[in-house]
Amino acid sequence: MAVAIKALNARIRANPTLDYFCSTHFWGPASNFGIPIAAVMDTQKDPDIISGPMTAALIGYSGVFMRYSMAVTPKNYLLFGCHAVNFTAQVTQGYRLGGKAKSVEAQAKEGLQGVKGEANEGLAKIQGGANEGLEKVKEGANKAFLKAEELGQQAKAEVKKVIS
């Protein structure tokens, strides 16, 4: 059995195409292509699902392994392509995440302006009500003062009657 496996391996290694197809230079990047495919598919989804730290980690990871794929002998162009696609997709996700942050900031500013406007309206109503209340108090105080003067005049008249 061992002789048969050695003969099959020798036949595979003799053919350059089969040798490449049966190597880790092919199967490593081929199995790794799931990450960039998922990243490309995620560019169509809502930006709320984007994780900033994970996106940054994948950008760094792909950058390192793009360099590694060119540093090994023989150069692994399939690995380079895999990580180039992933790097591009992750940078796109980072850009979308940045746009979402700006969108949230704009919404917050808009909401703040709305609250500020409503607060100013409420303050104006309160000031209007306070001014109206103040006028009523002044009016009541004037009436009370006039009534007190009238009662004072009546009291003086009664005192004069009693004295005379």
C-alpha positions in Angstrom: 0.0 0.0 0.0 2.8 2.4 0.9 4.4 1.8 -2.5 1.1 2.6 -4.3 0.8 5.9 -2.4 4.4 6.8 -3.1 3.9 6.1 -6.8 0.7 8.2 -6.9 2.5 11.1 -5.1 5.4 10.9 -7.6 2.9 11.0 -10.5 1.1 14.1 -9.0 4.4 15.9 -8.2 5.7 15.2 -11.8 2.8 17.2 -13.3 3.2 21.0 -12.4 -0.6 21.7 -12.6 -1.5 18.8 -10.4 1.4 19.6 -8.1 0.1 23.2 -7.6 -3.5 22.0 -7.3 -2.5 19.6 -4.5 -0.4 22.1 -2.6 -1.1 24.5 0.3 -0.2 27.3 -2.1 -3.6 26.5 -3.7 -5.8 25.2 -0.9 -4.8 27.8 1.7 -6.0 30.8 -0.3 -8.9 28.8 -1.8 -10.3 28.0 1.6 -9.5 31.5 2.8 -11.6 33.1 0.1 -14.6 32.7 2.3 -13.6 35.8 4.3 -13.4 38.2 1.3 -16.6 36.7 -0.2 -18.4 37.4 3.0 -16.9 40.9 3.2 -18.1 41.7 -0.3 -21.6 40.3 0.5 -21.7 42.5 3.6 -21.2 45.7 1.6 -24.8 45.3 0.5 -26.1 45.1 4.1 -27.1 47.8 6.6 -24.0 49.7 7.9 -25.4 49.2 11.5 -23.9 45.6 11.5 -20.4 46.8 10.8 -17.9 46.3 13.6 -15.2 49.0 13.6 -12.6 47.0 15.6 -13.2 43.9 13.4 -12.9 45.9 10.2 -9.6 47.4 11.4 -8.3 44.0 12.4 -9.2 42.5 9.0 -7.6 45.5 7.1 -4.4 44.9 9.0 -4.6 41.1 8.6 -5.1 41.4 4.8 -2.3 44.0 4.5 0.2 41.7 6.3 -0.7 38.6 4.3 -0.6 40.5 1.0 3.0 41.3 1.8 3.6 37.7 3.0 2.3 36.2 -0.3 4.9 38.2 -2.2 7.7 37.4 0.3 7.4 33.6 0.1 9.1 31.5 -2.6 7.4 30.8 -5.0 5.3 34.0 -4.9 1.7 33.1 -4.1 -0.5 35.2 -6.4 -3.7 33.4 -5.4 -3.1 34.3 -1.7 -2.3 37.9 -2.8 -5.5 38.1 -4.8 -7.5 36.7 -1.9 -6.2 39.3 0.5 -6.4 42.2 -2.0 -10.1 41.5 -2.4 -10.5 41.3 1.4 -8.5 44.5 2.0 -10.6 46.4 -0.6 -13.9 45.1 0.9 -12.8 45.9 4.4 -11.7 49.4 3.4 -15.1 49.9 1.8 -16.8 48.7 5.0 -14.6 51.2 7.0 -15.7 54.0 4.7 -19.4 53.0 5.1 -18.8 52.9 8.9 -17.4 56.4 8.8 -20.3 57.6 6.7 -22.7 56.1 9.3 -20.9 57.9 12.1 -21.3 61.2 10.2 -25.0 60.4 9.6 -25.5 59.7 13.3 -23.7 62.9 14.2 -25.9 64.9 11.7 -29.0 63.3 13.2 -27.9 64.2 16.7 -27.3 67.8 15.7 -30.7 67.9 14.0 -32.4 66.4 17.1 -30.6 68.9 19.3 -31.8 71.8 17.1 -35.4 70.4 17.4 -35.2 70.2 21.1 -33.6 73.6 21.3 -36.5 75.0 19.3 -39.1 73.3 21.4 -37.4 74.5 24.6 -37.5 78.1 23.3 -41.2 77.8 22.4 -41.9 76.4 25.9 -39.9 79.2 27.5 -41.8 81.8 25.4 -45.1 80.3 26.6 -43.9 80.3 30.2 -42.8 83.9 29.9 -46.1 84.9 28.3 -48.0 83.2 31.1 -45.9 84.8 33.7 -46.4 88.2 32.2 -50.1 87.6 32.0 -50.1 86.5 35.7 -48.1 89.6 36.6 -50.6 91.9 34.9 -53.4 90.2 36.8 -51.6 90.6 40.1 -50.9 94.3 39.3 -54.6 94.8 38.4 -55.7 93.0 41.6 -53.3 95.1 43.7 -54.6 98.3 42.1 -58.2 97.3 42.8 -57.2 96.5 46.4 -55.4 99.8 46.8 -58.4 101.7 45.4 -60.8 99.8 47.7 -58.5 100.5 50.7 -58.5 104.2 49.8 -62.3 104.1 49.5 -62.6 102.4 52.9 -60.1 104.9 54.4 -62.3 107.8 53.1 -65.4 106.2 54.5 -63.6 105.6 57.9 -62.6 109.3 58.0 -66.2 110.3 57.2 -67.5 108.1 60.0 -64.9 109.5 62.5 -65.9 113.1 61.5 -69.6 112.2 62.1 -68.7 110.7 65.5 -66.6 113.7 66.5 -69.1 116.3 65.4 
